[in-house]
Amino acid sequence: MEPRLTIAIPLHRAAPWIEGIRETVEKAPAFSRIVISDASRLDDSLDRFADLYREDSRVSVISRGHTLDWSGHANLLLEEAATEFFCWMPQDDLVFPGNYFELLVAALDRGPESVLAFPTVLKRVTRGRIIRREVGPVSFPPPPAGLGTGPVEAEALEMLRSWNIALAWRGVFRRASARPIPPTGDAPDLAWTFSLALAGHFVEVPDALYLKRFH
């Protein structure tokens, strides 16, 4: 089967997150290519992944010959991809359900004018000043209503004004529509997502759940 989706997982001291990354790889569809890439080599996680996926033709495990910062590493993975669809998958986050990636790709197939399909993004929350207790996960605020119905520029500005548009960075997008992440230290994911929103409509996929973990 010809790959349609690249799932790029950039590593940096990834040893604590190996089990979560394995969960992500298990949920990757047959039409995907998974690239696990390490540009710092500060632990043995890449060697462990090489052993785990030695027989899995979908998975490429790559050691970079030089150190890259976060955005440089992400951009290199985007530049190397050759599939119709692409997503970055941070090493420490989780996705649900088992057909998570299929849900996002299907949303783009249904809407050829859409450039990015994004999930419901969740976070774990703790409350209590004296006794801390976990009450999460809970979802971040939803995007503006009516996406895909108005002019692209107006929707992009409305998402930037009234929503955390950077949440959509975690979606699946059409590779041909994407520019590199800008080399800025001030919210590069937000700037990148806004630039993509100017290129086409976004579509929300509420049943695809993405757990952003804070440490």
N, C-alpha and C positions, 0 to 999 in steps of 0.2 A: 504494500500500500504506500502510495506516494505521500510523504509528510505534508500536512497542511499547517501545522502549528509548531512553533519553537517555544519551549519553556526553558528560559535561561535562569540558572541559579548561580549567582556569583557568591563565592565563599570568602569568608574572612574570620579566622579562628572559629571554624564551624563545628568543632567537636561536640559542644553541648547540644547541638541541634540536629545531630545525625538522624535520630529516630523520626523527627518531624519531616526532614527532607525525604526520608524513605517513604513516609506516608504520601507525600506529594507525588513522588515518582510512581507509586502504586496507583494513584488516581489519574495519571496521565493516559489519555486515550491512545488507541492503536495508531491513529493518524498523526501522532505528535513525535517530535524529536526533542529529547531532553539534553541540555548542555549544562554540565556541572563544571564550573571553572574557578580556579584559585589563582589570584594574582599577588598573593602575599606569602603563602607557604609558611605560616607561623605555627602550624601544628600538623598532625598526620592525617587529618580528615580526608584529604584528597586521595591518599593511598588507600584508605579504608573504602572509599567509594569505588576506586578502581577495582578492588577485589570483589566488592559486592556486585558490580554490574559488568563484569568481564564478559559474560555471555549474553548480555542484553543489547541487541543491535540498535535499539532506540536511543541508548544513552551514550553520550560522549563525555569523557572525563578528561579535562584539559588543565595542564600546568603551564602558566604563563612564564616566559623567560625574563620578565621584568615586573616590577611593582607598579600597580595602577591604583589611583584613588577611586572612590565609589563611582563617580559619574563616568570617569574614563573607562572603567571596567564594564559598566553597563552599556556604554556606547559601543565598545568593541564587540560585545555580544550581539548587539543589534546590527552592527555593520556586517558581521559574519553570517547572519541568518539568511536563508534563501526561501523560506516558506511564506505562504500567503498571510498567515497570522502569526503574532508574536506576543509574548508576555514575559516580563521579569517577575521572578518569584523570590522575594527575600528569604534568606536561609532560616529565619527564626519564626516565620508566620505559618499558619495552617489554613487549609481550605476544606470546605464541605459543600455538598455531599460527595459521594463517590464519582458522580458524573459532572462535577463542578466545571471542568474545562469544556465538556460537550455543551453544557448549557450556554456558556458565553459564545462559543463559536456558532451555535445554532441561532442565537439572537442576531449575529452579524449576517448569517446566511439569509435570514428572513428580511433583513433590511439592508440591501446593498448600498444605500446612501449613507449608512452609519459607518463611522470609522473606529469606534471603540465601544465595547460592551463591558460594563463594570458591575461588580457584585455588591451585595449588602456588606459593608465593612463593620465588624464588631470589635469591641475592646473589652478586656477584663477590668472590672471596677472594684475597688475596695473602699469601704466607708468606715467612719468611726475615728475619733481623735485619740481615744485612749485604747480601745480594743478594736483592732483593724479586722474587718471581715469582708470576704469577697462576696459580691452580689452580682457579678457579671457572668457571662458576657452580655453587653448591651450594644445596641447599634448606634453608630454616629448619626447625627441628624440627616434626614433624607435630602436628596437633591430637589431643586425646584420642580414643580409639577409641569407637565406638558412638554417634556423633552421630545424633540423630533417633529414638532408641529410649527415652529417659527423659523425665521431666518437664522442661519448658522451663527452669524456675528452677534445677533441679539441674545441667542441662547448662551454663547460663550461668555458674554459680559454678565448675564444674569447669574450663571454658575459662579463666576469669579466674585461677584458682589455679595451673593446671599448664601453661599455654600462653600465648604472646604473642597474646592475642585481637585486638590491633590489626592483625595481619596480615590478618584477614578484612575490614577496612575497604576493602580493594582489590577486593572482590567486587561482584557485581551484586545488587541488592536490590529488594524491592517498595516502591515509592515511598510508598504509602499507610501502610506500617508504620513509616516512619522519622520520627524527631524531628530538629530542628536539632542540629548539632554544638555542644556547650556552650561558652560563652565562658570557657575556662580556659586558662592557659598550661602546665598540667601534663598532658600526654598526652591532649589532647582527642579524638584518634582512638580511643584505648582506651576512654574513657568513653562515647563515642558507640556504639562497637561493642557494648559490654556492655549498653547500654540497648536496642539492637535485639535482642540475644540473649534478653532477657527478654520480647520480644514474640513470639518464634517460633523454630523450629528453624533451624539452619545446616546446609548440605550442602557437603561437600568435593567438588571436581571435579579429581582428580589430573592429568588430561590437559591441563587449561588451565594454562599456565605464565606466570608474571608475574615479570619481572626488575626488582627494585628496585635502582637504581643509587645508589651513594654517591659523594660528591664532596669 
